[in-house]
């Protein structure tokens, strides 16, 4: 979710700082060992983006480095409840080494494991976790009914699941349930990963959703996987919503026709210029492809209630 630039007092002067700029400054401060500056910038990030799991997690890392273990534990706990869900990170990351002897640390690891499997709490949303499937999935369902299926293809490692799951009510308003892969540890999606998901896991969801012609929605590497799946079987899907991506098909042949594609990219994303060059060709050859460019965004999570609703409306 995008947050507006805010006015922050940095280095004694008034500066406009975007969330991305604050993040980069904080990471740089931590890397050079300036933990007090990293904490200060981390507090600014949390004030600016109170629902960002990454902001709270990074603040927790800085606080742990600074020796403020109790507040670090509180920040990490908040990050987990907002969707940060990697128990492996907690037990391996050097920034959090000082927390591992804290009495609350085992509780943090267990909480992260629970969120990894069952997701963040979402009022009014039914949740079904199918961890027994070839690709373990979590379904975010409306209160009633048997909706169509939208499948989230994250960049890697279940990253950004919580961000897209917070938008489950938007999917519901357009007649979809949202399925998110709970675990995928490799960098990106292989064809084997996609087969396990589409042929092994999706058919097992018929008790709750309509599984025929699902919608694919992805980000970055997940978008490229969605486009590759569409290119190989263009009639299998009802559409593709591709965020922060380039027109890459991973060796697949560009088909004629097929389900509609809606591309949502940031103006500062390097791939946006590539899309502007390729889009007329794709459209000229008979494909339904739309591009929406968001000013002020780069290669990052580009979905919020408005942009997602527009994309779902366009796909129909």
C-alpha positions in Angstrom: 0.0 0.0 0.0 1.3 3.4 -0.9 1.7 6.2 1.7 1.9 9.8 0.9 5.2 11.6 1.3 5.4 13.2 4.7 7.4 16.2 6.1 10.1 15.0 8.4 12.8 16.9 10.3 16.0 15.1 9.1 19.5 16.3 9.8 18.3 19.6 11.1 16.4 20.6 7.9 12.9 20.1 6.6 12.8 17.4 4.0 10.2 15.6 2.0 10.8 11.9 2.6 9.0 9.1 0.8 8.6 5.7 2.5 11.2 4.2 0.1 13.7 7.0 0.8 13.3 6.6 4.5 13.8 2.8 4.2 16.9 3.2 2.1 18.4 5.8 4.6 17.6 3.5 7.6 19.2 0.4 5.9 22.3 2.5 5.0 22.6 3.7 8.6 22.3 0.2 9.9 24.9 -1.1 7.5 27.5 1.5 8.5 26.8 0.8 12.2 25.0 4.1 13.1 22.4 2.3 15.1 21.0 5.4 16.8 20.4 7.0 13.4 18.8 3.7 12.2 16.5 3.8 15.3 15.6 7.4 14.6 14.8 6.8 11.0 12.9 3.6 12.0 10.7 5.5 14.3 9.9 8.0 11.5 9.0 5.1 9.2 6.7 3.5 11.7 5.0 6.9 12.3 4.6 7.4 8.6 3.5 3.8 7.8 1.9 2.4 11.0 0.5 -0.8 9.2 3.8 -1.7 7.5 5.2 -5.0 8.8 8.5 -4.2 7.1 8.8 -0.8 8.9 8.2 -2.4 12.3 10.5 -5.3 11.6 13.3 -2.9 10.5 12.8 -0.8 13.6 13.0 -4.0 15.7 16.3 -4.8 14.1 17.7 -1.4 14.8 16.5 -1.4 18.4 18.0 -4.9 18.9 21.3 -3.6 17.6 21.1 -0.6 19.9 20.5 -2.9 22.9 16.9 -1.9 23.7 15.7 -5.5 23.8 12.2 -4.9 25.3 11.2 -2.3 22.7 12.8 -4.4 20.0 10.6 -7.4 21.0 7.5 -5.2 21.0 8.4 -3.9 17.5 9.0 -7.4 16.2 5.7 -8.7 17.7 3.8 -5.8 16.0 5.6 -6.7 12.7 4.4 -10.3 13.0 0.8 -9.4 13.7 0.9 -7.2 10.6 2.1 -10.0 8.4 5.9 -10.6 9.0 5.9 -14.3 9.2 9.4 -15.8 8.9 10.4 -17.9 11.9 13.7 -18.7 10.1 14.5 -15.0 9.9 14.0 -14.6 13.6 16.4 -17.4 14.5 19.1 -16.6 11.9 19.3 -12.9 11.3 22.4 -11.2 12.9 20.4 -8.0 13.7 18.2 -9.9 16.1 21.0 -11.9 17.8 20.6 -10.0 21.1 16.9 -11.0 21.3 17.4 -14.8 21.3 18.1 -14.9 25.0 15.1 -12.7 25.8 12.3 -14.6 27.7 9.7 -13.5 25.1 11.7 -14.8 22.1 10.2 -18.4 21.9 6.7 -16.7 21.9 7.8 -14.5 18.9 8.9 -17.6 17.0 5.7 -19.4 17.7 3.6 -16.4 16.7 5.5 -16.1 13.5 4.8 -19.7 12.7 1.1 -19.3 13.4 0.9 -16.2 11.1 2.9 -18.1 8.4 0.2 -20.8 8.4 -3.0 -19.0 9.1 -2.3 -15.4 8.1 -3.1 -12.1 9.7 -6.5 -11.5 11.3 -9.0 -10.0 8.8 -12.4 -9.1 10.3 -15.3 -10.3 8.2 -13.2 -12.7 6.1 -13.5 -16.4 6.3 -10.1 -18.2 6.2 -9.4 -21.8 5.1 -5.8 -23.1 5.3 -5.0 -26.1 3.2 -1.4 -26.9 4.2 -1.7 -30.5 3.0 -1.7 -29.6 -0.7 1.3 -29.8 -3.1 1.4 -26.0 -2.9 0.0 -25.2 0.5 -2.7 -22.5 0.2 -4.6 -20.1 2.3 -8.1 -19.1 1.1 -9.5 -15.7 2.0 -13.3 -16.0 1.5 -16.3 -13.7 1.7 -18.7 -14.4 4.5 -20.9 -16.5 2.3 -21.3 -17.9 -1.2 -19.0 -19.8 -3.6 -17.0 -17.2 -5.5 -14.6 -17.3 -8.4 -11.0 -17.8 -7.6 -8.1 -15.3 -7.8 -4.6 -16.7 -7.2 -1.8 -14.5 -5.9 1.7 -15.2 -7.3 4.1 -13.5 -4.9 7.6 -12.6 -6.0 9.2 -15.4 -3.8 9.1 -16.9 -0.3 5.4 -15.9 0.3 6.7 -12.3 0.4 3.9 -9.6 0.5 1.2 -12.1 1.2 -0.2 -9.9 4.1 -0.2 -6.9 1.8 -2.4 -8.5 -0.8 -4.6 -10.3 1.8 -5.5 -7.0 3.4 -7.2 -6.3 0.1 -9.4 -9.4 0.3 -12.6 -7.4 0.7 -11.9 -5.7 -2.7 -11.7 -9.1 -4.3 -14.9 -10.1 -2.5 -16.7 -7.0 -3.8 -15.9 -8.2 -7.4 -17.0 -11.8 -6.8 -13.6 -13.4 -6.1 -12.0 -15.3 -3.2 -8.3 -14.9 -2.8 -5.8 -17.8 -2.6 -2.3 -17.2 -1.5 0.6 -19.8 -1.5 1.7 -20.2 2.1 5.3 -21.3 1.3 7.5 -21.1 -1.7 11.2 -20.9 -0.9 12.8 -20.7 -4.3 13.7 -17.4 -6.0 10.8 -16.9 -8.4 8.4 -19.5 -9.9 9.6 -22.5 -11.9 7.3 -24.3 -14.3 7.2 -27.2 -11.8 6.0 -24.8 -9.1 3.2 -23.6 -11.4 2.1 -27.1 -12.2 2.0 -28.1 -8.6 -0.1 -25.0 -7.9 -2.5 -25.1 -10.8 -2.8 -28.9 -11.4 -2.2 -30.2 -7.9 -3.6 -27.6 -5.5 -6.3 -25.6 -7.2 -8.6 -28.6 -8.0 -8.8 -29.4 -4.3 -10.5 -26.0 -3.6 -13.8 -26.9 -5.3 -15.6 -27.2 -1.9 -15.2 -23.4 -1.4 -14.7 -21.7 -4.8 -15.3 -22.0 -8.5 -12.0 -23.3 -9.8 -12.6 -23.1 -13.5 -10.7 -20.3 -15.3 -9.1 -18.6 -12.3 -7.7 -15.1 -12.3 -4.0 -14.8 -11.8 -2.6 -11.7 -10.0 1.1 -11.3 -9.5 3.9 -9.0 -8.6 7.4 -8.8 -10.2 8.6 -12.4 -10.6 5.1 -13.5 -9.7 3.7 -11.4 -12.6 6.2 -13.0 -15.0 5.1 -16.4 -13.9 1.5 -15.4 -14.4 2.2 -14.2 -18.0 4.2 -17.4 -18.7 1.2 -19.5 -17.5 -1.2 -17.4 -19.6 1.1 -17.7 -22.7 1.2 -21.5 -22.5 -2.6 -21.9 -21.9 -4.3 -18.6 -22.8 -7.8 -20.0 -22.5 -7.3 -21.5 -19.1 -7.6 -18.2 -17.2 -10.2 -15.5 -16.9 -7.4 -12.9 -16.9 -4.1 -11.7 -15.6 -3.3 -8.7 -13.4 0.4 -8.1 -13.5 2.0 -5.6 -11.2 5.6 -4.3 -11.3 6.6 -6.4 -14.3 8.1 -6.5 -17.8 6.6 -8.1 -20.9 8.5 -11.4 -20.3 7.2 -14.8 -21.0 10.1 -17.0 -19.8 10.5 -18.8 -23.1 6.8 -19.3 -23.8 5.4 -18.3 -27.3 3.2 -15.2 -27.4 -0.2 -16.5 -28.3 -2.9 -14.7 -30.3 -5.9 -13.7 -28.2 -6.3 -15.2 -24.8 -7.6 -13.8 -21.6 -7.3 -10.1 -20.9 -4.2 -8.7 -19.3 -4.0 -5.6 -17.1 -0.6 -4.3 -16.3 -0.1 -2.0 -13.3 3.4 -0.4 -13.1 5.1 2.5 -11.4 6.2 5.4 -13.5 9.8 4.9 -12.1 9.8 1.2 -12.8 12.4 0.5 -15.5 10.1 -2.0 -17.1 7.4 0.6 -17.8 9.3 2.0 -20.8 9.6 -1.5 -22.2 5.9 -2.0 -21.8 5.2 1.3 -23.6 7.2 0.1 -26.5 5.8 -3.4 -26.6 2.1 -2.7 -25.8 1.1 -1.5 -29.4 2.5 -4.7 -30.8 0.7 -6.9 -28.3 -2.6 -5.0 -29.0 -2.1 -4.9 -32.8 -1.8 -8.7 -32.8 -5.2 -9.2 -31.2 -4.4 -9.4 -27.5 -6.5 -7.5 -24.8 -3.7 -5.8 -22.9 -4.0 -2.6 -20.8 -1.3 -0.6 -19.1 -1.9 1.7 -16.2 1.1 3.7 -14.9 1.2 5.1 -11.4 3.2 8.3 -10.8 5.6 8.3 -7.9 6.0 4.5 -7.8 9.0 2.4 -8.7 9.4 -1.4 -8.8 7.4 -2.1 -5.7 4.0 -3.2 -4.4 1.6 -1.1 -6.5 -1.8 -2.4 -5.3 -4.3 -0.4 -3.1 -8.1 -0.5 -3.0 -8.5 1.9 -5.9 -5.9 0.4 -8.3 -7.0 -3.1 -7.6 -10.7 -2.3 -8.0 -9.9 -0.6 -11.4 -7.9 -3.7 -12.5 -10.6 -6.1 -11.5 -13.2 -4.0 -13.3 -11.1 -3.9 -16.4 -10.5 -7.6 -16.5 -14.3 -8.2 -16.5 
